[in-house]
Amino acid sequence: MDSMIIAAARLLATGDLLGALKRVALRNDAPALALRGIAMAQLGDLARAKVLLKTAARAFGSKEPVARARCLVAEAEIALVSRDLTWPAKTLAAAREVLEAHDDRLNAAHARHLEARRLLLIGHLDEAERLLASVDPAPLPPPLRTAHELVVGGIAIRRLRTSAASTALRRAENAAREAGIPALNAEVEAVSQVLKTPAARLIGQGGERFLLLEEVEAVLTSGALVVDACRYVVRNGDEVVSLTTRPVLFALVRALAETWPKDVSRTMLLARAFGAKHVDESHRARLRVEVGRLRGELHRIADINATKDGFVLAPRRATDVVMLAPPVEEQHGEILAFLADGEAWSSSALAIAIGTSPRTVQRALDALAETGKVQSFGRGPARRWTIPSLPGFPSTLLLPGPLPND
């Protein structure tokens, strides 16, 4: 490889993007195209970067598999940053395997981190952990160590292991400082803010207060019966009852939890669960049916006892009942939680991340756009969605992936 390409690559590795571009700006050979593509990506011109990298990959062809694989990894990184989750993950895995087979350990580790970041984004935490298990971060250069610890910290955050998350983020901060790249320091700081930002509200017995993630973790492991409106589940120790697909039942148990240890009148339950303004015998009959179904769902951890005026929640083992809710309750809150990362998302990428249909996501985005909570730019497949400003405290608890005992 000629000296100009080597110099440009070194400058690129240290974050001197303009210095790297000066050395390859007028060249159209494959190595120069690849370096220009990476530099343009880091400067934010993702569209131009993708064109350059695709051209470079074609120019390298099958005779230079390692160089071509590096271009594919760079394309995958652009896809991840631009939240193009439709970019084929198998292509990235194949490129990583080529790099590993040719002993290109640094780029293979980078590819593995990208795979893990994508899995983390869509809530596949076990798979992300398995990918990282074979990577020893100690010999990696500071930028790659930073990336590794950010993924480790992200997984710990999503699992509500806040002590492990704090430790990983401290290691990431040290590695980013050693790397001396401002963008890395900013990324570490952005992730660290999750631990310092309210993640939920604790509601009950006439009051409510905000909780940080470490406080949410403490609540979930406290032995209390927890009605979790972030995940639409009811928890008690190792027992988790999901009511994600049973909104009426969750509305009932939420009302019961918010007033515990007092009972809730039948009129109030009908209003909360069914929106009933005028109660008749058909409403009362439906309430009895739904309370019976709720008893069946919760039978291992709680009962629903009838009182003179209504019903009361009666935990079987727990001595306390607490109610967790998002910091700011918004319809389609999970979409806002993803958009809160500041990136521009396509509706198809949001559908993949949330695990629902693109049509459902598009309807939700249209509804949010009507109220000014999201905005879009571009047309057709290039259309992307962002939020004009952070809507209160978008909670990490609204993102997919298991919490303790899931």
Disulfide bonds with the S-S distance in Angstrom:
none
